[in-house]
């Protein structure tokens, strides 16, 4: 069975994405009503609670032999994957015959489990860490956090062949060799310091190759490859090492898309293509093109002010100043603010917003590094 064309999936998405989820800050209160609306095709259970006693839910669907576990927002401030999952759930509910064939193929071949918001406390605070300041993605070995224990228990009980680990990355990342931001980045995590290309990694890479090939049709030169440096305490590295092929998806920046609403669409496309590929393949041998995906680089800035006047110790300096937007919660509202990420000669950096600042000084910019 063939997959959908870009035009077909675009047409479905524009009408059917989950419109009740929007923006960067997605909370438990946002997703609970949507969970309650899911049809009887889905099974929803509470697998436990967070450090602050908020419920953590798992959504299950499908009857096939291939088991796939997916989780989102293990970092509370990385919500694009959560939005994409609810878009995917809407797709699973479709009654359109053309799309239903894709759904049936996936659900008859696979059993899917989704932990849709692993870190609800961090989501409220819009922090990477949980309520006890633990980074869940560096807690795979010690499992100090309740949330880490819940994820590991789900893994052990389900014993999936594949996992999708959904994250967001900063807008500092560009695709190596281009002036484009890395709107999506993929990684087949390493299992050891030597970054050995094991059988499991080859299988993981093959799925990534399929997703990348499809997405290049609509997102050319904006897909990168995240560093495969081995992190001994990281979730993906440890799950891959345990024999559960783990596909990391990092959602990044698209032009003027600071709410990550365009990126979420591509995240959904990647998930759907990846699941379909897994459901229709038994041999995962097409892994070598994975190494043709350009690496992530760190040469993209949200704003570059060229030739800005900076006065220090009564001396005037002229330099470039590079800005990244950051976010924080004030009075339960998410605020976007400018942060000086870099300064000096930024001629090697890229941006969509280049400003001639010859007639400005740094105080005019009202910057914050708080």
Secondary structure, 3 states (H helix, E strand, C coil): CCCCCHHHHHHHHHHHCCCCCCCCCCCHHHHHHHHHHCCCCCEEEEEEECCCCCEEEEEEECCCCEEEEEECCCCCCCCHHHHHHHHHHHHHCCCCHHHHHHHHHHHHHEEEEEECCCCHHHHHHCCCCCCCCCCHHHCCCCCCCHHHHHHHHHHHHHCCCEEEEEEECCCCCEECCCCCECCEEEEECCCCCCCCCCHHHHHHHHHHHHHHHHHCCCCCCCEEECCCCCCCCCHHHHHHHCCCEEEEEEECCCCCCCCCHHHHHHHHHHHHHHHHHHHCCCCCCCCHHHHHCCEEECCECCEEEEEEEEEECCEEEEEEEEEEEEEEEECCEEEEEEEEEEEECCCCCECCCEEECCCCEHHHHCCCCC
